[in-house]
């Protein structure tokens, strides 16, 4: 499976910057849907970010999905790869 990686940076409520990727199927082009995945993830981390959009999240590249990513995409439509300050 080929997957699109959307690079994302969000200011947390404590001032730290969260850095994570939203990974979706390559054919998914609906930015609003991708942004909604980001909002859903942020809500799960107790970070309410109602204005989440193109300022925070941008398409980065296409890559081959690992089995873990593929399974998550098949289950929920996306995968979040946490990099910085996502705890």
C-alpha positions as CSV (number, residue, x, y, z in Angstrom):
1,X,0.0,0.0,0.0
2,X,1.2,3.5,-0.9
3,X,0.5,6.1,1.7
4,X,0.5,9.9,1.8
5,X,2.3,11.5,4.8
6,X,1.1,14.9,6.1
7,X,3.6,16.7,8.3
8,X,2.0,18.3,11.3
9,X,3.0,20.9,13.9
10,X,0.6,22.1,16.6
11,X,1.2,24.4,19.6
12,X,0.0,22.6,22.7
13,X,-1.8,24.4,25.5
14,X,1.4,24.3,27.6
15,X,3.4,26.0,24.9
16,X,5.3,23.0,23.6
17,X,5.1,22.1,19.9
18,X,3.6,18.7,19.0
19,X,5.1,17.2,15.8
20,X,3.4,14.2,14.2
21,X,2.5,12.8,10.8
22,X,-1.0,11.9,9.7
23,X,-0.6,9.0,7.3
24,X,-3.5,8.2,4.9
25,X,-4.1,6.2,1.7
26,X,-2.3,7.8,-1.3
27,X,-5.6,8.2,-3.1
28,X,-7.2,10.3,-0.3
29,X,-7.0,13.9,-1.4
30,X,-9.8,15.5,0.7
31,X,-7.8,17.9,2.9
32,X,-10.8,18.5,5.2
33,X,-11.1,14.8,6.0
34,X,-7.3,14.6,6.7
35,X,-7.6,17.7,9.0
36,X,-10.5,16.0,10.8
37,X,-8.2,13.0,11.5
38,X,-5.8,15.5,13.0
39,X,-8.5,17.0,15.2
40,X,-9.7,13.6,16.3
41,X,-6.1,12.7,17.3
42,X,-5.6,16.0,19.1
43,X,-8.8,15.5,21.0
44,X,-7.6,12.1,22.1
45,X,-4.5,13.9,23.6
46,X,-6.7,16.5,25.4
47,X,-5.6,19.2,23.0
48,X,-8.6,21.1,21.6
49,X,-7.6,22.7,18.4
50,X,-10.8,23.8,16.5
51,X,-8.9,25.8,13.9
52,X,-6.6,22.9,12.8
53,X,-5.9,23.1,9.1
54,X,-3.4,23.9,6.4
55,X,-1.4,26.2,8.7
56,X,-0.5,23.2,10.9
57,X,-0.7,20.3,8.5
58,X,0.9,20.0,5.0
59,X,1.4,17.2,2.5
60,X,5.0,16.0,2.7
61,X,5.5,12.8,0.6
62,X,4.3,9.4,-0.5
63,X,5.8,6.2,0.9
64,X,5.2,2.5,1.1
65,X,3.2,1.8,4.2
66,X,4.5,-0.7,6.8
67,X,2.2,-3.5,8.0
68,X,1.4,-1.5,11.2
69,X,0.4,1.6,9.2
70,X,-1.6,-0.5,6.7
71,X,-3.5,-2.2,9.4
72,X,-4.4,1.1,11.2
73,X,-5.5,2.7,7.9
74,X,-7.7,-0.3,7.1
75,X,-9.2,-0.1,10.6
76,X,-9.7,3.6,11.1
77,X,-8.7,5.3,7.8
78,X,-5.5,6.9,9.0
79,X,-2.3,6.4,11.2
80,X,-0.6,8.9,13.4
81,X,3.2,8.7,13.7
82,X,4.2,10.6,16.8
83,X,7.5,12.4,16.7
84,X,7.8,15.2,19.3
85,X,5.8,16.2,22.4
86,X,2.9,13.9,21.8
87,X,2.7,12.5,25.3
